[in-house]
Amino acid sequence: MNLVTTETGPKDAPTILFLHGMGVSSWMWTEQVEALSDRYHCVTVDLPGNGESYQQTWTSMSDTAAQVADVIRLLGTGQRAHVVGLSLGGYTALRLLAEHPDVVLSTLVSGVTVRPLSRFYKMLTPLMAGMYQWDFLINLSAKMMQLPDEAAVLFKRDTKRLSKETTERVYAEVMDFQLPPALKSRTQPILAVAGDKETRPILDSLGDFLTLPTAATAIAPNAHHAWNGEHPQLFSDMIATWIEGRPLPAALQVQSALAKMAA
């Protein structure tokens, strides 16, 4: 296993595996891990090309999903896990469920698009890849995400480590990402969520999830892309209620009654 991981909580408890967004790493889940590790085995993974795994080459979403599946087989209780992913982590989680369903108990994703993006977005890819190295934009992004000073330092470190090649390879897949057809035959429950301040493609994609037989969707109020940091308690409560099969927090706008079926 080449990916850098951390484990917190009782190792005989059900495992929650956390997958981070691009240009950050496992530290983004600090508040969720602190809230849940008293009763769950929490595992965080730094994905290839990111965080402490920055020296590992990002090859593809499928390759990354295979590596994450190996992590679950090695560290997961009963070689299975509830998988939580935001942004890049969400795409990876969906690919994981499609291609390695044996390791997945349930899937919760936030901030993903499942419709091919327009030519306009694709034309911006080379520019966005370069922008990850601009100090001004890094500092601005940290401020917009309201990161505390300690987290802002980690954010800048991780963003600087992200290579242009990794960024371009990830965007190439994300720009054309669609729900893998195999998800229509999966029995594990899926919850897709987004902040109400998200981009229109992400919000529009929520409806596509409801074409899946075991999916539910929800919208978080006054929330942007990285809303696990904006509203950490709500995000943590959402995870707990979801995997325990209880009603989701009342603050969320739930769009399917299937949100209760993840137990």
C-alpha positions as CSV (number, residue, x, y, z in Angstrom):
1,M,0.0,0.0,0.0
2,N,1.6,3.2,-1.2
3,L,-1.0,5.8,-0.2
4,V,-0.5,7.6,3.1
5,T,-3.3,6.9,5.6
6,T,-4.3,7.7,9.2
7,E,-6.4,5.6,11.5
8,T,-8.4,7.0,14.5
9,G,-11.0,5.3,16.8
10,P,-11.7,1.7,17.8
11,K,-10.4,-0.6,15.2
12,D,-13.3,-3.1,15.8
13,A,-15.9,-0.5,15.1
14,P,-17.5,0.1,11.7
15,T,-15.0,1.9,9.4
16,I,-15.7,5.3,7.8
17,L,-13.2,6.1,5.0
18,F,-12.7,9.8,4.2
19,L,-11.6,11.0,0.7
20,H,-10.5,14.6,0.4
21,G,-10.7,17.2,-2.4
22,M,-8.0,18.1,-4.9
23,G,-5.1,20.2,-3.7
24,V,-5.8,19.4,0.0
25,S,-5.4,16.3,2.1
26,S,-6.6,14.4,5.1
27,W,-6.4,17.4,7.4
28,M,-9.7,18.7,5.8
29,W,-11.5,16.0,7.7
30,T,-10.1,16.8,11.1
31,E,-13.4,18.0,12.6
32,Q,-15.4,15.1,11.3
33,V,-12.8,12.6,12.6
34,E,-12.8,14.2,16.0
35,A,-16.6,14.1,16.1
36,L,-17.0,10.5,15.0
37,S,-13.9,8.6,16.2
38,D,-15.3,7.9,19.6
39,R,-17.6,5.3,18.0
40,Y,-16.3,4.7,14.6
41,H,-13.0,3.5,13.1
42,C,-12.1,6.5,11.0
43,V,-9.6,6.2,8.1
44,T,-8.3,9.1,6.0
45,V,-6.4,8.6,2.8
46,D,-4.1,11.1,0.9
47,L,-4.9,10.4,-2.7
48,P,-2.1,10.0,-5.4
49,G,-0.5,13.3,-6.2
50,N,-2.0,15.0,-3.1
51,G,-0.9,15.7,0.4
52,E,1.6,13.3,1.8
53,S,1.0,11.0,-1.2
54,Y,2.2,13.8,-3.5
55,Q,5.1,11.7,-4.8
56,Q,2.7,9.0,-6.0
57,T,1.6,9.5,-9.6
58,W,-2.1,10.2,-10.3
59,T,-2.8,7.9,-13.2
60,S,-6.6,7.8,-13.4
61,M,-9.7,7.7,-11.4
62,S,-10.0,3.9,-11.8
63,D,-6.4,3.3,-10.7
64,T,-7.0,5.5,-7.6
65,A,-10.2,3.7,-6.8
66,A,-8.3,0.4,-7.0
67,Q,-5.7,1.7,-4.5
68,V,-8.4,2.9,-2.2
69,A,-10.1,-0.5,-2.4
70,D,-6.8,-2.0,-1.3
71,V,-6.7,0.4,1.7
72,I,-10.1,-0.8,2.8
73,R,-9.2,-4.4,2.4
74,L,-6.2,-3.9,4.6
75,L,-7.6,-1.5,7.2
76,G,-11.4,-1.7,7.0
77,T,-13.3,-3.6,9.7
78,G,-14.4,-6.7,7.9
79,Q,-12.6,-5.3,4.8
80,R,-15.5,-2.9,4.2
81,A,-16.2,0.7,4.9
82,H,-18.7,3.5,4.7
83,V,-17.1,5.9,2.2
84,V,-17.3,9.7,2.4
85,G,-15.9,11.9,-0.4
86,L,-15.9,15.5,-1.2
87,S,-15.1,16.9,-4.7
88,L,-12.3,14.8,-6.0
89,G,-12.9,12.4,-3.2
90,G,-16.6,12.1,-4.3
91,Y,-15.7,11.2,-7.8
92,T,-13.3,8.6,-6.5
93,A,-15.9,7.2,-4.2
94,L,-18.4,6.7,-7.0
95,R,-15.7,5.0,-9.1
96,L,-14.9,2.8,-6.1
97,L,-18.5,1.7,-5.7
98,A,-18.8,1.0,-9.4
99,E,-15.7,-1.0,-9.7
100,H,-15.1,-2.4,-6.2
101,P,-18.5,-2.8,-4.6
102,D,-17.3,-5.6,-2.3
103,V,-15.5,-3.1,-0.1
104,V,-18.3,-0.5,0.2
105,L,-21.1,-0.4,2.8
106,S,-22.5,2.9,1.7
107,T,-21.4,6.0,-0.2
108,L,-21.8,9.7,0.7
109,V,-20.5,12.3,-1.8
110,S,-20.6,16.1,-1.8
111,G,-19.8,18.6,-4.5
112,V,-19.6,16.5,-7.7
113,T,-20.9,16.9,-11.2
114,V,-22.2,13.9,-13.2
115,R,-22.8,15.7,-16.5
116,P,-20.1,16.5,-19.0
117,L,-19.2,20.2,-18.6
118,S,-19.3,22.7,-21.4
119,R,-16.5,23.6,-23.7
120,F,-16.1,26.8,-21.8
121,Y,-15.1,24.9,-18.6
122,K,-12.8,22.7,-20.6
123,M,-11.0,25.6,-22.2
124,L,-10.2,26.9,-18.7
125,T,-8.5,23.7,-17.6
126,P,-4.9,24.7,-18.6
127,L,-5.3,28.0,-16.9
128,M,-6.8,26.5,-13.7
129,A,-3.9,24.0,-13.6
130,G,-1.4,26.8,-13.5
131,M,-3.4,28.9,-11.0
132,Y,-2.9,26.3,-8.3
133,Q,0.7,27.6,-7.9
134,W,-0.2,31.3,-7.6
135,D,0.3,32.5,-4.0
136,F,-2.3,35.3,-4.4
137,L,-5.1,32.8,-5.4
138,I,-4.0,30.2,-2.8
139,N,-4.3,32.8,-0.1
140,L,-7.6,34.1,-1.5
141,S,-9.0,30.6,-1.6
142,A,-8.0,30.0,2.0
143,K,-9.7,33.2,3.0
144,M,-12.8,32.4,1.1
145,M,-13.0,29.0,2.8
146,Q,-12.5,30.7,6.1
147,L,-9.7,28.5,7.0
148,P,-8.1,29.1,10.4
149,D,-4.4,30.0,10.3
150,E,-3.1,26.4,11.0
151,A,-5.3,24.9,8.2
152,A,-4.4,27.7,5.8
153,V,-0.7,26.8,6.2
154,L,-1.5,23.1,5.4
155,F,-3.7,24.2,2.5
156,K,-0.9,26.3,1.0
157,R,1.6,23.4,1.5
158,D,-0.7,20.9,-0.2
159,T,-1.6,23.2,-3.1
160,K,2.1,23.9,-3.8
161,R,2.8,20.2,-3.9
162,L,0.1,19.6,-6.6
163,S,1.8,19.2,-9.9
164,K,0.4,20.6,-13.1
165,E,0.3,17.1,-14.6
166,T,-1.8,15.8,-11.8
167,T,-4.2,18.7,-12.1
168,E,-4.6,18.3,-15.8
169,R,-5.2,14.6,-15.6
170,V,-7.8,15.0,-12.8
171,Y,-9.6,17.7,-14.7
172,A,-9.6,15.7,-17.9
173,E,-11.7,13.1,-16.2
174,V,-13.8,15.3,-14.1
175,M,-14.9,17.5,-17.0
176,D,-16.5,14.5,-18.7
177,F,-17.5,12.5,-15.6
178,Q,-20.9,10.8,-15.7
179,L,-22.5,8.3,-13.4
180,P,-20.9,4.9,-14.1
181,P,-23.5,2.6,-15.5
182,A,-22.6,-0.1,-13.0
183,L,-24.2,2.0,-10.2
184,K,-27.6,1.2,-11.5
185,S,-27.1,-2.4,-10.3
186,R,-25.4,-1.6,-7.0
187,T,-27.5,-2.3,-3.8
188,Q,-25.4,-0.1,-1.5
189,P,-27.2,3.2,-0.6
190,I,-25.8,6.5,-2.0
191,L,-26.3,10.0,-0.6
192,A,-25.3,12.9,-2.9
193,V,-25.3,16.3,-1.3
194,A,-24.3,19.9,-2.2
195,G,-24.2,23.3,-0.6
196,D,-26.9,25.6,-1.8
197,K,-24.1,28.1,-2.9
198,E,-22.5,25.5,-5.1
199,T,-22.1,26.0,-8.9
200,R,-25.1,25.3,-11.1
201,P,-23.6,22.1,-12.7
202,I,-23.2,20.5,-9.3
203,L,-26.6,21.5,-8.1
204,D,-28.2,20.3,-11.4
205,S,-26.4,16.9,-11.0
206,L,-28.3,16.1,-7.9
207,G,-31.3,15.2,-10.0
208,D,-29.3,12.6,-11.9
209,F,-28.5,10.7,-8.8
210,L,-32.2,10.1,-8.2
211,T,-32.2,7.9,-11.3
212,L,-30.3,5.3,-9.3
213,P,-32.4,2.8,-7.3
214,T,-30.7,3.3,-4.0
215,A,-29.8,7.0,-4.0
216,A,-30.9,10.0,-2.1
217,T,-30.0,13.7,-2.3
218,A,-29.9,16.6,0.0
219,I,-28.9,20.3,0.0
220,A,-27.1,22.1,2.8
221,P,-28.2,25.7,3.6
222,N,-25.8,28.6,3.4
223,A,-23.0,26.3,2.2
224,H,-20.3,26.4,-0.4
225,H,-18.1,23.7,-1.9
226,A,-16.0,22.8,1.1
227,W,-18.9,23.0,3.5
228,N,-17.6,20.4,5.9
229,G,-15.4,23.2,7.1
230,E,-18.1,25.8,7.1
231,H,-20.6,23.7,9.0
232,P,-18.6,20.9,10.6
233,Q,-21.2,19.8,13.1
234,L,-23.9,19.6,10.5
235,F,-21.6,17.6,8.2
236,S,-20.6,15.2,11.0
237,D,-24.2,14.8,12.1
238,M,-25.2,14.1,8.5
239,I,-22.6,11.3,8.2
240,A,-23.6,9.7,11.5
241,T,-27.4,9.7,10.8
242,W,-26.8,8.5,7.2
243,I,-24.7,5.4,8.1
244,E,-26.9,4.7,11.1
245,G,-30.1,4.7,9.1
246,R,-31.6,7.6,11.0
247,P,-33.4,10.7,9.5
248,L,-30.9,13.2,8.2
249,P,-30.5,16.5,10.1
250,A,-33.6,18.8,9.8
251,A,-31.4,21.6,8.5
252,L,-30.8,19.6,5.2
253,Q,-33.3,19.8,2.4
254,V,-33.7,16.1,1.7
255,Q,-34.9,15.2,-1.8
256,S,-35.6,11.5,-1.3
257,A,-37.1,9.3,1.3
258,L,-34.4,6.8,0.5
259,A,-32.2,8.9,2.9
260,K,-33.2,6.5,5.7
261,M,-32.0,3.3,4.2
262,A,-28.2,3.2,4.8
263,A,-28.2,1.1,8.0
